[in-house]
């Protein structure tokens, strides 16, 4: 606050749900690493283990980091809007870079082993999600982070941005679930139905992905947990509308 008063506390329950989401997120990352390390030989780059970088990167980027980027506006409720917006864009950008590494890993691994690309439902959904995520990031930066878009245009695009943000998060988790099933059917199809440890661990990872998505989704859809605009932000918005729309603040 400008007068030095401490910011108001977070709404009841918000901090607990955010903490649970982070615990689930770190657990699913650990479970992914345990699966790849214990049963798939670990992760390498220019080696037969290059493919394993793909699931690790995609879970880290398209689920954990994307989920945290969506939570930024709930967690940093009383920070400056521009700083929060920059962190939101930065986390999404970092997720894109790591996801790109994961995509390169799977294409190079397929080429080395002579495996065809882009034939499975997982690959179709995953690639579509990544391309749309990249487009969403560029549009978000263009509309909200850099000057140029008018006030009315920003107002029109904001609901679309929010809707597609949540939709892409759901599609990312769905693509990961398809990928887990595909890996299990490729590697342990003969023993999967016998409840072998690898199958149980991978299924547990799938449950954790769903749980993480549900908790993040719950936080995002609680109306009373949305970030309230600060007084100076409302004033800046009116000034921005005046400059871009040619209207007076009172109009």
TORBAGU-360881 format. One record per residue (C-alpha): residue number from 0; x, y, z; residue in three letters. Coordinates in pm, whole numbers, plus 50000, padded with zeros to 5 digits. Last residue first. Layout:
BEGIN
<pt num="NUM" east="X" north="Y" up="Z" residuo="ALA"/>
...
END
This chain:
BEGIN
<pt num="250" east="48285" north="50950" up="47920" residuo="UNK"/>
<pt num="249" east="48423" north="51055" up="48256" residuo="UNK"/>
<pt num="248" east="48769" north="50926" up="48176" residuo="UNK"/>
<pt num="247" east="48757" north="51127" up="47850" residuo="UNK"/>
<pt num="246" east="48745" north="50926" up="47531" residuo="UNK"/>
<pt num="245" east="48996" north="50915" up="47246" residuo="UNK"/>
<pt num="244" east="49001" north="50537" up="47245" residuo="UNK"/>
<pt num="243" east="49374" north="50474" up="47286" residuo="UNK"/>
<pt num="242" east="49480" north="50769" up="47505" residuo="UNK"/>
<pt num="241" east="49162" north="50790" up="47714" residuo="UNK"/>
<pt num="240" east="49149" north="50413" up="47758" residuo="UNK"/>
<pt num="239" east="49511" north="50415" up="47879" residuo="UNK"/>
<pt num="238" east="49432" north="50692" up="48129" residuo="UNK"/>
<pt num="237" east="49131" north="50495" up="48255" residuo="UNK"/>
<pt num="236" east="49342" north="50182" up="48287" residuo="UNK"/>
<pt num="235" east="49613" north="50377" up="48470" residuo="UNK"/>
<pt num="234" east="49357" north="50497" up="48728" residuo="UNK"/>
<pt num="233" east="49224" north="50145" up="48776" residuo="UNK"/>
<pt num="232" east="49580" north="50019" up="48817" residuo="UNK"/>
<pt num="231" east="49652" north="50286" up="49080" residuo="UNK"/>
<pt num="230" east="49357" north="50163" up="49286" residuo="UNK"/>
<pt num="229" east="49471" north="49801" up="49272" residuo="UNK"/>
<pt num="228" east="49267" north="49550" up="49076" residuo="UNK"/>
<pt num="227" east="49152" north="49245" up="49277" residuo="UNK"/>
<pt num="226" east="49317" north="48915" up="49180" residuo="UNK"/>
<pt num="225" east="49059" north="48639" up="49157" residuo="UNK"/>
<pt num="224" east="49009" north="48427" up="49467" residuo="UNK"/>
<pt num="223" east="48644" north="48526" up="49514" residuo="UNK"/>
<pt num="222" east="48553" north="48384" up="49173" residuo="UNK"/>
<pt num="221" east="48700" north="48041" up="49243" residuo="UNK"/>
<pt num="220" east="48772" north="47918" up="48889" residuo="UNK"/>
<pt num="219" east="49150" north="47949" up="48891" residuo="UNK"/>
<pt num="218" east="49197" north="47783" up="49230" residuo="UNK"/>
<pt num="217" east="48977" north="47490" up="49127" residuo="UNK"/>
<pt num="216" east="49162" north="47450" up="48798" residuo="UNK"/>
<pt num="215" east="49497" north="47438" up="48977" residuo="UNK"/>
<pt num="214" east="49364" north="47171" up="49214" residuo="UNK"/>
<pt num="213" east="49206" north="46969" up="48932" residuo="UNK"/>
<pt num="212" east="49514" north="46987" up="48710" residuo="UNK"/>
<pt num="211" east="49743" north="46872" up="48988" residuo="UNK"/>
<pt num="210" east="49508" north="46582" up="49066" residuo="UNK"/>
<pt num="209" east="49496" north="46479" up="48699" residuo="UNK"/>
<pt num="208" east="49873" north="46482" up="48671" residuo="UNK"/>
<pt num="207" east="49904" north="46293" up="49000" residuo="UNK"/>
<pt num="206" east="49668" north="46023" up="48872" residuo="UNK"/>
<pt num="205" east="49880" north="45986" up="48558" residuo="UNK"/>
<pt num="204" east="50197" north="45958" up="48764" residuo="UNK"/>
<pt num="203" east="50030" north="45685" up="48969" residuo="UNK"/>
<pt num="202" east="49955" north="45501" up="48644" residuo="UNK"/>
<pt num="201" east="50326" north="45522" up="48560" residuo="UNK"/>
<pt num="200" east="50420" north="45381" up="48901" residuo="UNK"/>
<pt num="199" east="50164" north="45100" up="48874" residuo="UNK"/>
<pt num="198" east="50281" north="45009" up="48525" residuo="UNK"/>
<pt num="197" east="50644" north="45005" up="48631" residuo="UNK"/>
<pt num="196" east="50564" north="44789" up="48934" residuo="UNK"/>
<pt num="195" east="50384" north="44518" up="48730" residuo="UNK"/>
<pt num="194" east="50006" north="44505" up="48764" residuo="UNK"/>
<pt num="193" east="49968" north="44194" up="48545" residuo="UNK"/>
<pt num="192" east="49789" north="44384" up="48266" residuo="UNK"/>
<pt num="191" east="50109" north="44571" up="48182" residuo="UNK"/>
<pt num="190" east="50309" north="44249" up="48133" residuo="UNK"/>
<pt num="189" east="50294" north="44191" up="47758" residuo="UNK"/>
<pt num="188" east="50250" north="44558" up="47667" residuo="UNK"/>
<pt num="187" east="50556" north="44657" up="47870" residuo="UNK"/>
<pt num="186" east="50751" north="44895" up="47645" residuo="UNK"/>
<pt num="185" east="50522" north="45011" up="47365" residuo="UNK"/>
<pt num="184" east="50199" north="44984" up="47562" residuo="UNK"/>
<pt num="183" east="50356" north="45164" up="47858" residuo="UNK"/>
<pt num="182" east="50496" north="45443" up="47643" residuo="UNK"/>
<pt num="181" east="50160" north="45495" up="47469" residuo="UNK"/>
<pt num="180" east="49972" north="45508" up="47799" residuo="UNK"/>
<pt num="179" east="50212" north="45770" up="47935" residuo="UNK"/>
<pt num="178" east="50186" north="45971" up="47613" residuo="UNK"/>
<pt num="177" east="49805" north="45973" up="47620" residuo="UNK"/>
<pt num="176" east="49815" north="46095" up="47979" residuo="UNK"/>
<pt num="175" east="50066" north="46366" up="47881" residuo="UNK"/>
<pt num="174" east="49843" north="46478" up="47594" residuo="UNK"/>
<pt num="173" east="49546" north="46506" up="47832" residuo="UNK"/>
<pt num="172" east="49754" north="46713" up="48075" residuo="UNK"/>
<pt num="171" east="49852" north="46950" up="47795" residuo="UNK"/>
<pt num="170" east="49495" north="46967" up="47663" residuo="UNK"/>
<pt num="169" east="49369" north="47073" up="48008" residuo="UNK"/>
<pt num="168" east="49635" north="47346" up="48029" residuo="UNK"/>
<pt num="167" east="49549" north="47450" up="47674" residuo="UNK"/>
<pt num="166" east="49184" north="47491" up="47772" residuo="UNK"/>
<pt num="165" east="49270" north="47699" up="48079" residuo="UNK"/>
<pt num="164" east="49476" north="47941" up="47871" residuo="UNK"/>
<pt num="163" east="49224" north="47928" up="47586" residuo="UNK"/>
<pt num="162" east="48949" north="48058" up="47813" residuo="UNK"/>
<pt num="161" east="49164" north="48326" up="47976" residuo="UNK"/>
<pt num="160" east="49293" north="48457" up="47644" residuo="UNK"/>
<pt num="159" east="48946" north="48459" up="47491" residuo="UNK"/>
<pt num="158" east="48810" north="48651" up="47792" residuo="UNK"/>
<pt num="157" east="49096" north="48908" up="47753" residuo="UNK"/>
<pt num="156" east="49059" north="48955" up="47378" residuo="UNK"/>
<pt num="155" east="48759" north="49190" up="47379" residuo="UNK"/>
<pt num="154" east="48889" north="49406" up="47663" residuo="UNK"/>
<pt num="153" east="49229" north="49426" up="47500" residuo="UNK"/>
<pt num="152" east="49066" north="49539" up="47177" residuo="UNK"/>
<pt num="151" east="48858" north="49797" up="47364" residuo="UNK"/>
<pt num="150" east="49166" north="49940" up="47537" residuo="UNK"/>
<pt num="149" east="49365" north="49958" up="47216" residuo="UNK"/>
<pt num="148" east="49657" north="49731" up="47140" residuo="UNK"/>
<pt num="147" east="49988" north="49910" up="47090" residuo="UNK"/>
<pt num="146" east="50197" north="49880" up="47403" residuo="UNK"/>
<pt num="145" east="50366" north="49549" up="47486" residuo="UNK"/>
<pt num="144" east="50267" north="49311" up="47764" residuo="UNK"/>
<pt num="143" east="49891" north="49280" up="47718" residuo="UNK"/>
<pt num="142" east="49790" north="49239" up="47354" residuo="UNK"/>
<pt num="141" east="50116" north="49144" up="47186" residuo="UNK"/>
<pt num="140" east="50247" north="48939" up="47477" residuo="UNK"/>
<pt num="139" east="49920" north="48747" up="47500" residuo="UNK"/>
<pt num="138" east="49910" north="48694" up="47123" residuo="UNK"/>
<pt num="137" east="50264" north="48556" up="47121" residuo="UNK"/>
<pt num="136" east="50193" north="48327" up="47417" residuo="UNK"/>
<pt num="135" east="49864" north="48200" up="47275" residuo="UNK"/>
<pt num="134" east="50034" north="48123" up="46944" residuo="UNK"/>
<pt num="133" east="50302" north="47920" up="47122" residuo="UNK"/>
<pt num="132" east="50035" north="47737" up="47321" residuo="UNK"/>
<pt num="131" east="49842" north="47667" up="47000" residuo="UNK"/>
<pt num="130" east="50154" north="47514" up="46844" residuo="UNK"/>
<pt num="129" east="50229" north="47312" up="47159" residuo="UNK"/>
<pt num="128" east="49872" north="47183" up="47192" residuo="UNK"/>
<pt num="127" east="49856" north="47081" up="46827" residuo="UNK"/>
<pt num="126" east="50187" north="46899" up="46864" residuo="UNK"/>
<pt num="125" east="50068" north="46709" up="47170" residuo="UNK"/>
<pt num="124" east="49727" north="46620" up="47031" residuo="UNK"/>
<pt num="123" east="49870" north="46486" up="46706" residuo="UNK"/>
<pt num="122" east="50162" north="46312" up="46877" residuo="UNK"/>
<pt num="121" east="49936" north="46144" up="47133" residuo="UNK"/>
<pt num="120" east="49690" north="46032" up="46864" residuo="UNK"/>
<pt num="119" east="49978" north="45854" up="46691" residuo="UNK"/>
<pt num="118" east="50127" north="45903" up="46342" residuo="UNK"/>
<pt num="117" east="50342" north="46213" up="46395" residuo="UNK"/>
<pt num="116" east="50685" north="46062" up="46334" residuo="UNK"/>
<pt num="115" east="50808" north="45729" up="46198" residuo="UNK"/>
<pt num="114" east="51073" north="45531" up="46393" residuo="UNK"/>
<pt num="113" east="51412" north="45480" up="46227" residuo="UNK"/>
<pt num="112" east="51602" north="45463" up="46556" residuo="UNK"/>
<pt num="111" east="51811" north="45776" up="46497" residuo="UNK"/>
<pt num="110" east="51524" north="45962" up="46335" residuo="UNK"/>
<pt num="109" east="51288" north="45873" up="46618" residuo="UNK"/>
<pt num="108" east="51539" north="45991" up="46879" residuo="UNK"/>
<pt num="107" east="51594" north="46318" up="46692" residuo="UNK"/>
<pt num="106" east="51218" north="46379" up="46674" residuo="UNK"/>
<pt num="105" east="51167" north="46289" up="47042" residuo="UNK"/>
<pt num="104" east="51450" north="46510" up="47167" residuo="UNK"/>
<pt num="103" east="51352" north="46807" up="46950" residuo="UNK"/>
<pt num="102" east="51003" north="46795" up="47105" residuo="UNK"/>
<pt num="101" east="51145" north="46787" up="47458" residuo="UNK"/>
<pt num="100" east="51376" north="47080" up="47385" residuo="UNK"/>
<pt num="99" east="51076" north="47270" up="47248" residuo="UNK"/>
<pt num="98" east="50888" north="47196" up="47571" residuo="UNK"/>
<pt num="97" east="51176" north="47349" up="47769" residuo="UNK"/>
<pt num="96" east="51167" north="47667" up="47558" residuo="UNK"/>
<pt num="95" east="50787" north="47692" up="47569" residuo="UNK"/>
<pt num="94" east="50778" north="47645" up="47947" residuo="UNK"/>
<pt num="93" east="51033" north="47923" up="47988" residuo="UNK"/>
<pt num="92" east="50809" north="48151" up="47781" residuo="UNK"/>
<pt num="91" east="50506" north="48062" up="47992" residuo="UNK"/>
<pt num="90" east="50702" north="48137" up="48307" residuo="UNK"/>
<pt num="89" east="50824" north="48468" up="48162" residuo="UNK"/>
<pt num="88" east="50476" north="48575" up="48045" residuo="UNK"/>
<pt num="87" east="50326" north="48528" up="48393" residuo="UNK"/>
<pt num="86" east="50630" north="48692" up="48553" residuo="UNK"/>
<pt num="85" east="50587" north="48995" up="48323" residuo="UNK"/>
<pt num="84" east="50215" north="49018" up="48406" residuo="UNK"/>
<pt num="83" east="50289" north="49006" up="48777" residuo="UNK"/>
<pt num="82" east="50545" north="49283" up="48739" residuo="UNK"/>
<pt num="81" east="50304" north="49490" up="48529" residuo="UNK"/>
<pt num="80" east="50022" north="49441" up="48778" residuo="UNK"/>
<pt num="79" east="50225" north="49562" up="49076" residuo="UNK"/>
<pt num="78" east="50207" north="49312" up="49361" residuo="UNK"/>
<pt num="77" east="49897" north="49270" up="49578" residuo="UNK"/>
<pt num="76" east="49753" north="48944" up="49445" residuo="UNK"/>
<pt num="75" east="50081" north="48770" up="49371" residuo="UNK"/>
<pt num="74" east="49945" north="48417" up="49431" residuo="UNK"/>
<pt num="73" east="49621" north="48441" up="49233" residuo="UNK"/>
<pt num="72" east="49764" north="48623" up="48932" residuo="UNK"/>
<pt num="71" east="50062" north="48386" up="48923" residuo="UNK"/>
<pt num="70" east="49846" north="48072" up="48929" residuo="UNK"/>
<pt num="69" east="49833" north="48037" up="48550" residuo="UNK"/>
<pt num="68" east="50211" north="48056" up="48529" residuo="UNK"/>
<pt num="67" east="50232" north="47786" up="48796" residuo="UNK"/>
<pt num="66" east="50015" north="47555" up="48588" residuo="UNK"/>
<pt num="65" east="50223" north="47619" up="48279" residuo="UNK"/>
<pt num="64" east="50540" north="47549" up="48474" residuo="UNK"/>
<pt num="63" east="50409" north="47217" up="48612" residuo="UNK"/>
<pt num="62" east="50210" north="47090" up="48314" residuo="UNK"/>
<pt num="61" east="50352" north="47193" up="47978" residuo="UNK"/>
<pt num="60" east="50705" north="47257" up="48096" residuo="UNK"/>
<pt num="59" east="50799" north="47000" up="48361" residuo="UNK"/>
<pt num="58" east="50571" north="46726" up="48225" residuo="UNK"/>
<pt num="57" east="50687" north="46797" up="47870" residuo="UNK"/>
<pt num="56" east="51056" north="46809" up="47957" residuo="UNK"/>
<pt num="55" east="51052" north="46479" up="48147" residuo="UNK"/>
<pt num="54" east="50840" north="46304" up="47883" residuo="UNK"/>
<pt num="53" east="51078" north="46411" up="47603" residuo="UNK"/>
<pt num="52" east="51413" north="46370" up="47778" residuo="UNK"/>
<pt num="51" east="51344" north="45997" up="47778" residuo="UNK"/>
<pt num="50" east="51382" north="45991" up="47398" residuo="UNK"/>
<pt num="49" east="51752" north="46072" up="47431" residuo="UNK"/>
<pt num="48" east="51820" north="45747" up="47617" residuo="UNK"/>
<pt num="47" east="51972" north="45573" up="47312" residuo="UNK"/>
<pt num="46" east="52243" north="45841" up="47325" residuo="UNK"/>
<pt num="45" east="52306" north="46196" up="47209" residuo="UNK"/>
<pt num="44" east="52097" north="46336" up="47493" residuo="UNK"/>
<pt num="43" east="52067" north="46119" up="47798" residuo="UNK"/>
<pt num="42" east="51795" north="46047" up="48053" residuo="UNK"/>
<pt num="41" east="51761" north="45748" up="48284" residuo="UNK"/>
<pt num="40" east="51748" north="45376" up="48209" residuo="UNK"/>
<pt num="39" east="51374" north="45341" up="48142" residuo="UNK"/>
<pt num="38" east="51267" north="45156" up="48459" residuo="UNK"/>
<pt num="37" east="51432" north="45321" up="48759" residuo="UNK"/>
<pt num="36" east="51548" north="45650" up="48610" residuo="UNK"/>
<pt num="35" east="51253" north="45718" up="48380" residuo="UNK"/>
<pt num="34" east="50996" north="45618" up="48640" residuo="UNK"/>
<pt num="33" east="51177" north="45794" up="48926" residuo="UNK"/>
<pt num="32" east="51215" north="46114" up="48723" residuo="UNK"/>
<pt num="31" east="50845" north="46117" up="48638" residuo="UNK"/>
<pt num="30" east="50758" north="46047" up="49001" residuo="UNK"/>
<pt num="29" east="50978" north="46334" up="49116" residuo="UNK"/>
<pt num="28" east="50810" north="46571" up="48870" residuo="UNK"/>
<pt num="27" east="50469" north="46445" up="48984" residuo="UNK"/>
<pt num="26" east="50567" north="46503" up="49346" residuo="UNK"/>
<pt num="25" east="50691" north="46856" up="49277" residuo="UNK"/>
<pt num="24" east="50360" north="46943" up="49114" residuo="UNK"/>
<pt num="23" east="50150" north="46778" up="49384" residuo="UNK"/>
<pt num="22" east="50333" north="46971" up="49655" residuo="UNK"/>
<pt num="21" east="50298" north="47289" up="49452" residuo="UNK"/>
<pt num="20" east="49925" north="47237" up="49407" residuo="UNK"/>
<pt num="19" east="49882" north="47161" up="49776" residuo="UNK"/>
<pt num="18" east="50056" north="47488" up="49866" residuo="UNK"/>
<pt num="17" east="49829" north="47680" up="49628" residuo="UNK"/>
<pt num="16" east="49526" north="47514" up="49786" residuo="UNK"/>
<pt num="15" east="49640" north="47605" up="50137" residuo="UNK"/>
<pt num="14" east="49725" north="47964" up="50040" residuo="UNK"/>
<pt num="13" east="49379" north="48014" up="49888" residuo="UNK"/>
<pt num="12" east="49185" north="47869" up="50181" residuo="UNK"/>
<pt num="11" east="49070" north="48196" up="50333" residuo="UNK"/>
<pt num="10" east="49138" north="48490" up="50106" residuo="UNK"/>
<pt num="9" east="49493" north="48627" up="50114" residuo="UNK"/>
<pt num="8" east="49566" north="48886" up="50382" residuo="UNK"/>
<pt num="7" east="49533" north="49259" up="50315" residuo="UNK"/>
<pt num="6" east="49855" north="49440" up="50225" residuo="UNK"/>
<pt num="5" east="50046" north="49602" up="50513" residuo="UNK"/>
<pt num="4" east="50000" north="49977" up="50553" residuo="UNK"/>
<pt num="3" east="50285" north="50189" up="50422" residuo="UNK"/>
<pt num="2" east="50064" north="50467" up="50286" residuo="UNK"/>
<pt num="1" east="50117" north="50354" up="49928" residuo="UNK"/>
<pt num="0" east="50000" north="50000" up="50000" residuo="UNK"/>
END
